[in-house]
């Protein structure tokens, strides 16, 4: 499932960190499935990787906002 950055920006930081952990776990499991030959939809790897990047981007934006104040 593709996450939207606008939706992620509305979440509290604790929720974002939880979603980041879930996304990283999903990506790990998908990579494991690919290696063992069980993964059929390789696009899910790309979506999972980009979800991680979106979450990290939002967290980074918040860090920069705090440091600029």
mmCIF file as Biopython writes it, N, C-alpha, C and O atoms, coordinates in Angstrom:
data_model
#
loop_
_atom_site.group_PDB
_atom_site.id
_atom_site.type_symbol
_atom_site.label_atom_id
_atom_site.label_alt_id
_atom_site.label_comp_id
_atom_site.label_asym_id
_atom_site.label_entity_id
_atom_site.label_seq_id
_atom_site.pdbx_PDB_ins_code
_atom_site.Cartn_x
_atom_site.Cartn_y
_atom_site.Cartn_z
_atom_site.occupancy
_atom_site.B_iso_or_equiv
_atom_site.auth_seq_id
_atom_site.auth_asym_id
_atom_site.pdbx_PDB_model_num
ATOM 1   N N  . UNK A ? 1  ? 0.834  -1.176  0.000  1.0 0.0 1  A 1 
ATOM 2   C CA . UNK A ? 1  ? 0.000  0.000   0.000  1.0 0.0 1  A 1 
ATOM 3   C C  . UNK A ? 1  ? 0.881  1.242   0.000  1.0 0.0 1  A 1 
ATOM 4   O O  . UNK A ? 1  ? 1.763  1.387   0.846  1.0 0.0 1  A 1 
ATOM 5   N N  . UNK A ? 2  ? 0.643  2.111   -0.929 1.0 0.0 2  A 1 
ATOM 6   C CA . UNK A ? 2  ? 1.436  3.319   -1.059 1.0 0.0 2  A 1 
ATOM 7   C C  . UNK A ? 2  ? 0.976  4.362   -0.049 1.0 0.0 2  A 1 
ATOM 8   O O  . UNK A ? 2  ? -0.213 4.668   0.046  1.0 0.0 2  A 1 
ATOM 9   N N  . UNK A ? 3  ? 1.919  4.896   0.695  1.0 0.0 3  A 1 
ATOM 10  C CA . UNK A ? 3  ? 1.617  5.941   1.656  1.0 0.0 3  A 1 
ATOM 11  C C  . UNK A ? 3  ? 1.782  7.295   0.989  1.0 0.0 3  A 1 
ATOM 12  O O  . UNK A ? 3  ? 2.644  7.466   0.127  1.0 0.0 3  A 1 
ATOM 13  N N  . UNK A ? 4  ? 0.968  8.247   1.380  1.0 0.0 4  A 1 
ATOM 14  C CA . UNK A ? 4  ? 1.061  9.594   0.831  1.0 0.0 4  A 1 
ATOM 15  C C  . UNK A ? 4  ? 1.775  10.482  1.849  1.0 0.0 4  A 1 
ATOM 16  O O  . UNK A ? 4  ? 1.509  10.398  3.048  1.0 0.0 4  A 1 
ATOM 17  N N  . UNK A ? 5  ? 2.676  11.327  1.368  1.0 0.0 5  A 1 
ATOM 18  C CA . UNK A ? 5  ? 3.431  12.206  2.252  1.0 0.0 5  A 1 
ATOM 19  C C  . UNK A ? 5  ? 2.502  13.161  2.987  1.0 0.0 5  A 1 
ATOM 20  O O  . UNK A ? 5  ? 2.738  13.469  4.156  1.0 0.0 5  A 1 
ATOM 21  N N  . UNK A ? 6  ? 1.463  13.630  2.332  1.0 0.0 6  A 1 
ATOM 22  C CA . UNK A ? 6  ? 0.528  14.554  2.984  1.0 0.0 6  A 1 
ATOM 23  C C  . UNK A ? 6  ? -0.165 13.885  4.168  1.0 0.0 6  A 1 
ATOM 24  O O  . UNK A ? 6  ? -0.419 14.531  5.185  1.0 0.0 6  A 1 
ATOM 25  N N  . UNK A ? 7  ? -0.469 12.602  4.044  1.0 0.0 7  A 1 
ATOM 26  C CA . UNK A ? 7  ? -1.082 11.868  5.152  1.0 0.0 7  A 1 
ATOM 27  C C  . UNK A ? 7  ? -0.074 11.634  6.271  1.0 0.0 7  A 1 
ATOM 28  O O  . UNK A ? 7  ? -0.416 11.708  7.451  1.0 0.0 7  A 1 
ATOM 29  N N  . UNK A ? 8  ? 1.164  11.351  5.894  1.0 0.0 8  A 1 
ATOM 30  C CA . UNK A ? 8  ? 2.199  11.098  6.895  1.0 0.0 8  A 1 
ATOM 31  C C  . UNK A ? 8  ? 2.502  12.345  7.714  1.0 0.0 8  A 1 
ATOM 32  O O  . UNK A ? 8  ? 2.800  12.243  8.904  1.0 0.0 8  A 1 
ATOM 33  N N  . UNK A ? 9  ? 2.432  13.511  7.100  1.0 0.0 9  A 1 
ATOM 34  C CA . UNK A ? 9  ? 2.731  14.762  7.808  1.0 0.0 9  A 1 
ATOM 35  C C  . UNK A ? 9  ? 1.718  15.045  8.909  1.0 0.0 9  A 1 
ATOM 36  O O  . UNK A ? 9  ? 2.018  15.802  9.832  1.0 0.0 9  A 1 
ATOM 37  N N  . UNK A ? 10 ? 0.544  14.464  8.836  1.0 0.0 10 A 1 
ATOM 38  C CA . UNK A ? 10 ? -0.494 14.699  9.840  1.0 0.0 10 A 1 
ATOM 39  C C  . UNK A ? 10 ? -0.350 13.778  11.050 1.0 0.0 10 A 1 
ATOM 40  O O  . UNK A ? 10 ? -1.021 13.987  12.061 1.0 0.0 10 A 1 
ATOM 41  N N  . UNK A ? 11 ? 0.501  12.779  10.967 1.0 0.0 11 A 1 
ATOM 42  C CA . UNK A ? 11 ? 0.659  11.811  12.053 1.0 0.0 11 A 1 
ATOM 43  C C  . UNK A ? 11 ? 1.647  12.309  13.097 1.0 0.0 11 A 1 
ATOM 44  O O  . UNK A ? 11 ? 2.588  13.031  12.766 1.0 0.0 11 A 1 
ATOM 45  N N  . UNK A ? 12 ? 1.443  11.926  14.361 1.0 0.0 12 A 1 
ATOM 46  C CA . UNK A ? 12 ? 2.438  12.263  15.391 1.0 0.0 12 A 1 
ATOM 47  C C  . UNK A ? 12 ? 3.726  11.471  15.162 1.0 0.0 12 A 1 
ATOM 48  O O  . UNK A ? 12 ? 3.732  10.455  14.466 1.0 0.0 12 A 1 
ATOM 49  N N  . UNK A ? 13 ? 4.801  11.950  15.755 1.0 0.0 13 A 1 
ATOM 50  C CA . UNK A ? 13 ? 6.112  11.334  15.524 1.0 0.0 13 A 1 
ATOM 51  C C  . UNK A ? 13 ? 6.164  9.878   15.983 1.0 0.0 13 A 1 
ATOM 52  O O  . UNK A ? 13 ? 6.789  9.044   15.329 1.0 0.0 13 A 1 
ATOM 53  N N  . UNK A ? 14 ? 5.517  9.571   17.093 1.0 0.0 14 A 1 
ATOM 54  C CA . UNK A ? 14 ? 5.522  8.188   17.594 1.0 0.0 14 A 1 
ATOM 55  C C  . UNK A ? 14 ? 4.867  7.248   16.580 1.0 0.0 14 A 1 
ATOM 56  O O  . UNK A ? 14 ? 5.344  6.134   16.358 1.0 0.0 14 A 1 
ATOM 57  N N  . UNK A ? 15 ? 3.783  7.699   15.973 1.0 0.0 15 A 1 
ATOM 58  C CA . UNK A ? 15 ? 3.099  6.888   14.960 1.0 0.0 15 A 1 
ATOM 59  C C  . UNK A ? 15 ? 3.986  6.709   13.727 1.0 0.0 15 A 1 
ATOM 60  O O  . UNK A ? 15 ? 4.037  5.630   13.137 1.0 0.0 15 A 1 
ATOM 61  N N  . UNK A ? 16 ? 4.677  7.773   13.352 1.0 0.0 16 A 1 
ATOM 62  C CA . UNK A ? 16 ? 5.585  7.688   12.199 1.0 0.0 16 A 1 
ATOM 63  C C  . UNK A ? 16 ? 6.698  6.675   12.450 1.0 0.0 16 A 1 
ATOM 64  O O  . UNK A ? 16 ? 7.037  5.882   11.572 1.0 0.0 16 A 1 
ATOM 65  N N  . UNK A ? 17 ? 7.254  6.710   13.641 1.0 0.0 17 A 1 
ATOM 66  C CA . UNK A ? 17 ? 8.336  5.768   13.960 1.0 0.0 17 A 1 
ATOM 67  C C  . UNK A ? 17 ? 7.813  4.329   13.959 1.0 0.0 17 A 1 
ATOM 68  O O  . UNK A ? 17 ? 8.517  3.412   13.538 1.0 0.0 17 A 1 
ATOM 69  N N  . UNK A ? 18 ? 6.588  4.135   14.425 1.0 0.0 18 A 1 
ATOM 70  C CA . UNK A ? 18 ? 5.978  2.808   14.390 1.0 0.0 18 A 1 
ATOM 71  C C  . UNK A ? 18 ? 5.777  2.331   12.961 1.0 0.0 18 A 1 
ATOM 72  O O  . UNK A ? 18 ? 6.051  1.176   12.633 1.0 0.0 18 A 1 
ATOM 73  N N  . UNK A ? 19 ? 5.296  3.233   12.116 1.0 0.0 19 A 1 
ATOM 74  C CA . UNK A ? 19 ? 5.103  2.872   10.709 1.0 0.0 19 A 1 
ATOM 75  C C  . UNK A ? 19 ? 6.423  2.611   10.016 1.0 0.0 19 A 1 
ATOM 76  O O  . UNK A ? 19 ? 6.503  1.765   9.126  1.0 0.0 19 A 1 
ATOM 77  N N  . UNK A ? 20 ? 7.460  3.331   10.416 1.0 0.0 20 A 1 
ATOM 78  C CA . UNK A ? 20 ? 8.785  3.098   9.839  1.0 0.0 20 A 1 
ATOM 79  C C  . UNK A ? 20 ? 9.271  1.695   10.185 1.0 0.0 20 A 1 
ATOM 80  O O  . UNK A ? 20 ? 9.799  0.984   9.330  1.0 0.0 20 A 1 
ATOM 81  N N  . UNK A ? 21 ? 9.091  1.305   11.433 1.0 0.0 21 A 1 
ATOM 82  C CA . UNK A ? 21 ? 9.482  -0.045  11.845 1.0 0.0 21 A 1 
ATOM 83  C C  . UNK A ? 21 ? 8.711  -1.107  11.059 1.0 0.0 21 A 1 
ATOM 84  O O  . UNK A ? 21 ? 9.283  -2.107  10.627 1.0 0.0 21 A 1 
ATOM 85  N N  . UNK A ? 22 ? 7.408  -0.879  10.877 1.0 0.0 22 A 1 
ATOM 86  C CA . UNK A ? 22 ? 6.586  -1.828  10.118 1.0 0.0 22 A 1 
ATOM 87  C C  . UNK A ? 22 ? 7.033  -1.906  8.657  1.0 0.0 22 A 1 
ATOM 88  O O  . UNK A ? 22 ? 7.102  -2.989  8.076  1.0 0.0 22 A 1 
ATOM 89  N N  . UNK A ? 23 ? 7.334  -0.746  8.076  1.0 0.0 23 A 1 
ATOM 90  C CA . UNK A ? 23 ? 7.746  -0.707  6.675  1.0 0.0 23 A 1 
ATOM 91  C C  . UNK A ? 23 ? 9.091  -1.408  6.484  1.0 0.0 23 A 1 
ATOM 92  O O  . UNK A ? 23 ? 9.290  -2.119  5.499  1.0 0.0 23 A 1 
ATOM 93  N N  . UNK A ? 24 ? 10.007 -1.208  7.421  1.0 0.0 24 A 1 
ATOM 94  C CA . UNK A ? 24 ? 11.312 -1.867  7.327  1.0 0.0 24 A 1 
ATOM 95  C C  . UNK A ? 24 ? 11.166 -3.384  7.471  1.0 0.0 24 A 1 
ATOM 96  O O  . UNK A ? 24 ? 11.841 -4.151  6.784  1.0 0.0 24 A 1 
ATOM 97  N N  . UNK A ? 25 ? 10.283 -3.798  8.365  1.0 0.0 25 A 1 
ATOM 98  C CA . UNK A ? 25 ? 10.052 -5.235  8.541  1.0 0.0 25 A 1 
ATOM 99  C C  . UNK A ? 25 ? 9.428  -5.835  7.280  1.0 0.0 25 A 1 
ATOM 100 O O  . UNK A ? 25 ? 9.804  -6.926  6.852  1.0 0.0 25 A 1 
ATOM 101 N N  . UNK A ? 26 ? 8.468  -5.111  6.689  1.0 0.0 26 A 1 
ATOM 102 C CA . UNK A ? 26 ? 7.844  -5.589  5.460  1.0 0.0 26 A 1 
ATOM 103 C C  . UNK A ? 26 ? 8.886  -5.706  4.340  1.0 0.0 26 A 1 
ATOM 104 O O  . UNK A ? 26 ? 8.899  -6.689  3.599  1.0 0.0 26 A 1 
ATOM 105 N N  . UNK A ? 27 ? 9.751  -4.708  4.223  1.0 0.0 27 A 1 
ATOM 106 C CA . UNK A ? 27 ? 10.782 -4.730  3.188  1.0 0.0 27 A 1 
ATOM 107 C C  . UNK A ? 27 ? 11.734 -5.909  3.387  1.0 0.0 27 A 1 
ATOM 108 O O  . UNK A ? 27 ? 12.116 -6.575  2.425  1.0 0.0 27 A 1 
ATOM 109 N N  . UNK A ? 28 ? 12.110 -6.159  4.636  1.0 0.0 28 A 1 
ATOM 110 C CA . UNK A ? 28 ? 12.974 -7.297  4.934  1.0 0.0 28 A 1 
ATOM 111 C C  . UNK A ? 28 ? 12.309 -8.609  4.517  1.0 0.0 28 A 1 
ATOM 112 O O  . UNK A ? 28 ? 12.936 -9.467  3.896  1.0 0.0 28 A 1 
ATOM 113 N N  . UNK A ? 29 ? 11.032 -8.747  4.869  1.0 0.0 29 A 1 
ATOM 114 C CA . UNK A ? 29 ? 10.303 -9.979  4.531  1.0 0.0 29 A 1 
ATOM 115 C C  . UNK A ? 29 ? 10.177 -10.144 3.017  1.0 0.0 29 A 1 
ATOM 116 O O  . UNK A ? 29 ? 10.298 -11.255 2.501  1.0 0.0 29 A 1 
ATOM 117 N N  . UNK A ? 30 ? 9.935  -9.047  2.309  1.0 0.0 30 A 1 
ATOM 118 C CA . UNK A ? 30 ? 9.832  -9.123  0.857  1.0 0.0 30 A 1 
ATOM 119 C C  . UNK A ? 30 ? 11.167 -9.530  0.236  1.0 0.0 30 A 1 
ATOM 120 O O  . UNK A ? 30 ? 11.206 -10.333 -0.696 1.0 0.0 30 A 1 
ATOM 121 N N  . UNK A ? 31 ? 12.254 -8.974  0.756  1.0 0.0 31 A 1 
ATOM 122 C CA . UNK A ? 31 ? 13.574 -9.350  0.243  1.0 0.0 31 A 1 
ATOM 123 C C  . UNK A ? 31 ? 13.845 -10.832 0.500  1.0 0.0 31 A 1 
ATOM 124 O O  . UNK A ? 31 ? 14.410 -11.523 -0.347 1.0 0.0 31 A 1 
ATOM 125 N N  . UNK A ? 32 ? 13.442 -11.305 1.657  1.0 0.0 32 A 1 
ATOM 126 C CA . UNK A ? 32 ? 13.616 -12.715 1.993  1.0 0.0 32 A 1 
ATOM 127 C C  . UNK A ? 32 ? 12.810 -13.592 1.039  1.0 0.0 32 A 1 
ATOM 128 O O  . UNK A ? 32 ? 13.298 -14.622 0.573  1.0 0.0 32 A 1 
ATOM 129 N N  . UNK A ? 33 ? 11.571 -13.178 0.750  1.0 0.0 33 A 1 
ATOM 130 C CA . UNK A ? 33 ? 10.727 -13.938 -0.178 1.0 0.0 33 A 1 
ATOM 131 C C  . UNK A ? 33 ? 11.335 -13.951 -1.579 1.0 0.0 33 A 1 
ATOM 132 O O  . UNK A ? 33 ? 11.291 -14.966 -2.274 1.0 0.0 33 A 1 
ATOM 133 N N  . UNK A ? 34 ? 11.903 -12.810 -1.988 1.0 0.0 34 A 1 
ATOM 134 C CA . UNK A ? 34 ? 12.526 -12.744 -3.312 1.0 0.0 34 A 1 
ATOM 135 C C  . UNK A ? 34 ? 13.702 -13.717 -3.403 1.0 0.0 34 A 1 
ATOM 136 O O  . UNK A ? 34 ? 13.868 -14.415 -4.404 1.0 0.0 34 A 1 
ATOM 137 N N  . UNK A ? 35 ? 14.501 -13.751 -2.366 1.0 0.0 35 A 1 
ATOM 138 C CA . UNK A ? 35 ? 15.674 -14.618 -2.344 1.0 0.0 35 A 1 
ATOM 139 C C  . UNK A ? 35 ? 15.278 -16.092 -2.375 1.0 0.0 35 A 1 
ATOM 140 O O  . UNK A ? 35 ? 15.947 -16.907 -3.011 1.0 0.0 35 A 1 
ATOM 141 N N  . UNK A ? 36 ? 14.198 -16.426 -1.691 1.0 0.0 36 A 1 
ATOM 142 C CA . UNK A ? 36 ? 13.770 -17.824 -1.644 1.0 0.0 36 A 1 
ATOM 143 C C  . UNK A ? 36 ? 12.885 -18.206 -2.832 1.0 0.0 36 A 1 
ATOM 144 O O  . UNK A ? 36 ? 12.464 -19.357 -2.949 1.0 0.0 36 A 1 
ATOM 145 N N  . UNK A ? 37 ? 12.603 -17.240 -3.715 1.0 0.0 37 A 1 
ATOM 146 C CA . UNK A ? 37 ? 11.829 -17.536 -4.907 1.0 0.0 37 A 1 
ATOM 147 C C  . UNK A ? 37 ? 10.327 -17.544 -4.707 1.0 0.0 37 A 1 
ATOM 148 O O  . UNK A ? 37 ? 9.596  -18.020 -5.575 1.0 0.0 37 A 1 
ATOM 149 N N  . UNK A ? 38 ? 9.848  -17.025 -3.581 1.0 0.0 38 A 1 
ATOM 150 C CA . UNK A ? 38 ? 8.421  -17.032 -3.295 1.0 0.0 38 A 1 
ATOM 151 C C  . UNK A ? 38 ? 7.714  -15.751 -3.717 1.0 0.0 38 A 1 
ATOM 152 O O  . UNK A ? 38 ? 6.486  -15.729 -3.796 1.0 0.0 38 A 1 
ATOM 153 N N  . UNK A ? 39 ? 8.450  -14.697 -3.985 1.0 0.0 39 A 1 
ATOM 154 C CA . UNK A ? 39 ? 7.847  -13.406 -4.312 1.0 0.0 39 A 1 
ATOM 155 C C  . UNK A ? 39 ? 7.401  -13.386 -5.765 1.0 0.0 39 A 1 
ATOM 156 O O  . UNK A ? 39 ? 8.189  -13.649 -6.674 1.0 0.0 39 A 1 
ATOM 157 N N  . UNK A ? 40 ? 6.133  -13.072 -5.972 1.0 0.0 40 A 1 
ATOM 158 C CA . UNK A ? 40 ? 5.595  -13.021 -7.330 1.0 0.0 40 A 1 
ATOM 159 C C  . UNK A ? 40 ? 5.475  -11.600 -7.849 1.0 0.0 40 A 1 
ATOM 160 O O  . UNK A ? 40 ? 5.655  -11.365 -9.044 1.0 0.0 40 A 1 
ATOM 161 N N  . UNK A ? 41 ? 5.173  -10.642 -6.970 1.0 0.0 41 A 1 
ATOM 162 C CA . UNK A ? 41 ? 4.985  -9.258  -7.378 1.0 0.0 41 A 1 
ATOM 163 C C  . UNK A ? 41 ? 6.198  -8.436  -6.925 1.0 0.0 41 A 1 
ATOM 164 O O  . UNK A ? 41 ? 6.247  -7.968  -5.787 1.0 0.0 41 A 1 
ATOM 165 N N  . UNK A ? 42 ? 7.162  -8.268  -7.811 1.0 0.0 42 A 1 
ATOM 166 C CA . UNK A ? 42 ? 8.389  -7.567  -7.465 1.0 0.0 42 A 1 
ATOM 167 C C  . UNK A ? 42 ? 8.165  -6.072  -7.275 1.0 0.0 42 A 1 
ATOM 168 O O  . UNK A ? 42 ? 9.010  -5.391  -6.694 1.0 0.0 42 A 1 
ATOM 169 N N  . UNK A ? 43 ? 7.049  -5.559  -7.753 1.0 0.0 43 A 1 
ATOM 170 C CA . UNK A ? 43 ? 6.731  -4.146  -7.569 1.0 0.0 43 A 1 
ATOM 171 C C  . UNK A ? 43 ? 6.527  -3.811  -6.092 1.0 0.0 43 A 1 
ATOM 172 O O  . UNK A ? 43 ? 6.723  -2.667  -5.682 1.0 0.0 43 A 1 
ATOM 173 N N  . UNK A ? 44 ? 6.136  -4.795  -5.301 1.0 0.0 44 A 1 
ATOM 174 C CA . UNK A ? 44 ? 5.942  -4.563  -3.866 1.0 0.0 44 A 1 
ATOM 175 C C  . UNK A ? 44 ? 7.252  -4.150  -3.192 1.0 0.0 44 A 1 
ATOM 176 O O  . UNK A ? 44 ? 7.235  -3.375  -2.235 1.0 0.0 44 A 1 
ATOM 177 N N  . UNK A ? 45 ? 8.382  -4.657  -3.679 1.0 0.0 45 A 1 
ATOM 178 C CA . UNK A ? 45 ? 9.677  -4.242  -3.145 1.0 0.0 45 A 1 
ATOM 179 C C  . UNK A ? 45 ? 9.881  -2.747  -3.359 1.0 0.0 45 A 1 
ATOM 180 O O  . UNK A ? 45 ? 10.300 -2.030  -2.451 1.0 0.0 45 A 1 
ATOM 181 N N  . UNK A ? 46 ? 9.586  -2.295  -4.544 1.0 0.0 46 A 1 
ATOM 182 C CA . UNK A ? 46 ? 9.764  -0.886  -4.883 1.0 0.0 46 A 1 
ATOM 183 C C  . UNK A ? 46 ? 8.854  0.000   -4.032 1.0 0.0 46 A 1 
ATOM 184 O O  . UNK A ? 46 ? 9.284  1.037   -3.526 1.0 0.0 46 A 1 
ATOM 185 N N  . UNK A ? 47 ? 7.596  -0.413  -3.880 1.0 0.0 47 A 1 
ATOM 186 C CA . UNK A ? 47 ? 6.642  0.354   -3.083 1.0 0.0 47 A 1 
ATOM 187 C C  . UNK A ? 47 ? 7.095  0.416   -1.628 1.0 0.0 47 A 1 
ATOM 188 O O  . UNK A ? 47 ? 7.037  1.477   -1.007 1.0 0.0 47 A 1 
ATOM 189 N N  . UNK A ? 48 ? 7.539  -0.695  -1.086 1.0 0.0 48 A 1 
ATOM 190 C CA . UNK A ? 48 ? 7.990  -0.736  0.306  1.0 0.0 48 A 1 
ATOM 191 C C  . UNK A ? 48 ? 9.205  0.163   0.513  1.0 0.0 48 A 1 
ATOM 192 O O  . UNK A ? 48 ? 9.283  0.886   1.506  1.0 0.0 48 A 1 
ATOM 193 N N  . UNK A ? 49 ? 10.141 0.119   -0.415 1.0 0.0 49 A 1 
ATOM 194 C CA . UNK A ? 49 ? 11.348 0.946   -0.307 1.0 0.0 49 A 1 
ATOM 195 C C  . UNK A ? 49 ? 10.997 2.433   -0.361 1.0 0.0 49 A 1 
ATOM 196 O O  . UNK A ? 49 ? 11.566 3.240   0.374  1.0 0.0 49 A 1 
ATOM 197 N N  . UNK A ? 50 ? 10.068 2.782   -1.226 1.0 0.0 50 A 1 
ATOM 198 C CA . UNK A ? 50 ? 9.673  4.188   -1.351 1.0 0.0 50 A 1 
ATOM 199 C C  . UNK A ? 50 ? 8.858  4.656   -0.146 1.0 0.0 50 A 1 
ATOM 200 O O  . UNK A ? 50 ? 8.937  5.822   0.241  1.0 0.0 50 A 1 
ATOM 201 N N  . UNK A ? 51 ? 8.075  3.752   0.449  1.0 0.0 51 A 1 
ATOM 202 C CA . UNK A ? 51 ? 7.356  4.112   1.676  1.0 0.0 51 A 1 
ATOM 203 C C  . UNK A ? 51 ? 8.339  4.454   2.790  1.0 0.0 51 A 1 
ATOM 204 O O  . UNK A ? 51 ? 8.142  5.422   3.524  1.0 0.0 51 A 1 
ATOM 205 N N  . UNK A ? 52 ? 9.387  3.663   2.912  1.0 0.0 52 A 1 
ATOM 206 C CA . UNK A ? 52 ? 10.421 3.937   3.910  1.0 0.0 52 A 1 
ATOM 207 C C  . UNK A ? 52 ? 11.025 5.312   3.650  1.0 0.0 52 A 1 
ATOM 208 O O  . UNK A ? 52 ? 11.209 6.097   4.580  1.0 0.0 52 A 1 
ATOM 209 N N  . UNK A ? 53 ? 11.328 5.600   2.407  1.0 0.0 53 A 1 
ATOM 210 C CA . UNK A ? 53 ? 11.922 6.892   2.056  1.0 0.0 53 A 1 
ATOM 211 C C  . UNK A ? 53 ? 10.977 8.044   2.389  1.0 0.0 53 A 1 
ATOM 212 O O  . UNK A ? 53 ? 11.425 9.082   2.875  1.0 0.0 53 A 1 
ATOM 213 N N  . UNK A ? 54 ? 9.683  7.880   2.137  1.0 0.0 54 A 1 
ATOM 214 C CA . UNK A ? 54 ? 8.709  8.937   2.440  1.0 0.0 54 A 1 
ATOM 215 C C  . UNK A ? 54 ? 8.656  9.217   3.941  1.0 0.0 54 A 1 
ATOM 216 O O  . UNK A ? 54 ? 8.639  10.372  4.366  1.0 0.0 54 A 1 
ATOM 217 N N  . UNK A ? 55 ? 8.630  8.159   4.727  1.0 0.0 55 A 1 
ATOM 218 C CA . UNK A ? 55 ? 8.576  8.329   6.181  1.0 0.0 55 A 1 
ATOM 219 C C  . UNK A ? 55 ? 9.840  9.014   6.674  1.0 0.0 55 A 1 
ATOM 220 O O  . UNK A ? 55 ? 9.772  9.930   7.493  1.0 0.0 55 A 1 
ATOM 221 N N  . UNK A ? 56 ? 10.992 8.577   6.182  1.0 0.0 56 A 1 
ATOM 222 C CA . UNK A ? 56 ? 12.249 9.201   6.593  1.0 0.0 56 A 1 
ATOM 223 C C  . UNK A ? 56 ? 12.310 10.665  6.168  1.0 0.0 56 A 1 
ATOM 224 O O  . UNK A ? 56 ? 12.884 11.487  6.882  1.0 0.0 56 A 1 
ATOM 225 N N  . UNK A ? 57 ? 11.737 10.999  5.036  1.0 0.0 57 A 1 
ATOM 226 C CA . UNK A ? 57 ? 11.700 12.379  4.569  1.0 0.0 57 A 1 
ATOM 227 C C  . UNK A ? 57 ? 10.878 13.246  5.513  1.0 0.0 57 A 1 
ATOM 228 O O  . UNK A ? 57 ? 11.300 14.343  5.878  1.0 0.0 57 A 1 
ATOM 229 N N  . UNK A ? 58 ? 9.713  12.759  5.906  1.0 0.0 58 A 1 
ATOM 230 C CA . UNK A ? 58 ? 8.861  13.526  6.820  1.0 0.0 58 A 1 
ATOM 231 C C  . UNK A ? 58 ? 9.547  13.692  8.171  1.0 0.0 58 A 1 
ATOM 232 O O  . UNK A ? 58 ? 9.507  14.776  8.754  1.0 0.0 58 A 1 
ATOM 233 N N  . UNK A ? 59 ? 10.173 12.639  8.674  1.0 0.0 59 A 1 
ATOM 234 C CA . UNK A ? 59 ? 10.896 12.742  9.942  1.0 0.0 59 A 1 
ATOM 235 C C  . UNK A ? 59 ? 12.052 13.736  9.835  1.0 0.0 59 A 1 
ATOM 236 O O  . UNK A ? 59 ? 12.304 14.496  10.769 1.0 0.0 59 A 1 
ATOM 237 N N  . UNK A ? 60 ? 12.750 13.733  8.709  1.0 0.0 60 A 1 
ATOM 238 C CA . UNK A ? 60 ? 13.844 14.678  8.493  1.0 0.0 60 A 1 
ATOM 239 C C  . UNK A ? 60 ? 13.356 16.111  8.422  1.0 0.0 60 A 1 
ATOM 240 O O  . UNK A ? 60 ? 14.013 17.019  8.932  1.0 0.0 60 A 1 
ATOM 241 N N  . UNK A ? 61 ? 12.204 16.324  7.791  1.0 0.0 61 A 1 
ATOM 242 C CA . UNK A ? 61 ? 11.618 17.665  7.729  1.0 0.0 61 A 1 
ATOM 243 C C  . UNK A ? 61 ? 11.322 18.175  9.132  1.0 0.0 61 A 1 
ATOM 244 O O  . UNK A ? 61 ? 11.568 19.340  9.443  1.0 0.0 61 A 1 
ATOM 245 N N  . UNK A ? 62 ? 10.797 17.301  9.969  1.0 0.0 62 A 1 
ATOM 246 C CA . UNK A ? 62 ? 10.486 17.703  11.342 1.0 0.0 62 A 1 
ATOM 247 C C  . UNK A ? 62 ? 11.748 18.020  12.128 1.0 0.0 62 A 1 
ATOM 248 O O  . UNK A ? 62 ? 11.760 18.953  12.932 1.0 0.0 62 A 1 
ATOM 249 N N  . UNK A ? 63 ? 12.798 17.262  11.907 1.0 0.0 63 A 1 
ATOM 250 C CA . UNK A ? 63 ? 14.058 17.532  12.602 1.0 0.0 63 A 1 
ATOM 251 C C  . UNK A ? 63 ? 14.607 18.889  12.203 1.0 0.0 63 A 1 
ATOM 252 O O  . UNK A ? 63 ? 15.096 19.640  13.046 1.0 0.0 63 A 1 
ATOM 253 N N  . UNK A ? 64 ? 14.526 19.204  10.915 1.0 0.0 64 A 1 
ATOM 254 C CA . UNK A ? 64 ? 15.019 20.501  10.445 1.0 0.0 64 A 1 
ATOM 255 C C  . UNK A ? 64 ? 14.185 21.650  10.996 1.0 0.0 64 A 1 
ATOM 256 O O  . UNK A ? 64 ? 14.724 22.714  11.299 1.0 0.0 64 A 1 
ATOM 257 N N  . UNK A ? 65 ? 12.867 21.446  11.131 1.0 0.0 65 A 1 
ATOM 258 C CA . UNK A ? 65 ? 12.004 22.479  11.704 1.0 0.0 65 A 1 
ATOM 259 C C  . UNK A ? 65 ? 12.392 22.765  13.142 1.0 0.0 65 A 1 
ATOM 260 O O  . UNK A ? 65 ? 12.427 23.921  13.562 1.0 0.0 65 A 1 
ATOM 261 N N  . UNK A ? 66 ? 12.683 21.718  13.896 1.0 0.0 66 A 1 
ATOM 262 C CA . UNK A ? 66 ? 13.053 21.869  15.311 1.0 0.0 66 A 1 
ATOM 263 C C  . UNK A ? 66 ? 14.400 22.582  15.414 1.0 0.0 66 A 1 
ATOM 264 O O  . UNK A ? 66 ? 14.569 23.465  16.256 1.0 0.0 66 A 1 
ATOM 265 N N  . UNK A ? 67 ? 15.338 22.217  14.584 1.0 0.0 67 A 1 
ATOM 266 C CA . UNK A ? 67 ? 16.671 22.807  14.681 1.0 0.0 67 A 1 
ATOM 267 C C  . UNK A ? 67 ? 16.699 24.257  14.199 1.0 0.0 67 A 1 
ATOM 268 O O  . UNK A ? 67 ? 17.573 25.023  14.606 1.0 0.0 67 A 1 
ATOM 269 N N  . UNK A ? 68 ? 15.755 24.644  13.336 1.0 0.0 68 A 1 
ATOM 270 C CA . UNK A ? 68 ? 15.699 26.016  12.843 1.0 0.0 68 A 1 
ATOM 271 C C  . UNK A ? 68 ? 15.040 26.961  13.835 1.0 0.0 68 A 1 
ATOM 272 O O  . UNK A ? 68 ? 15.246 28.172  13.758 1.0 0.0 68 A 1 
ATOM 273 N N  . UNK A ? 69 ? 14.257 26.437  14.755 1.0 0.0 69 A 1 
ATOM 274 C CA . UNK A ? 69 ? 13.567 27.297  15.728 1.0 0.0 69 A 1 
ATOM 275 C C  . UNK A ? 69 ? 14.458 27.754  16.835 1.0 0.0 69 A 1 
ATOM 276 O O  . UNK A ? 69 ? 14.014 28.481  17.724 1.0 0.0 69 A 1 
#
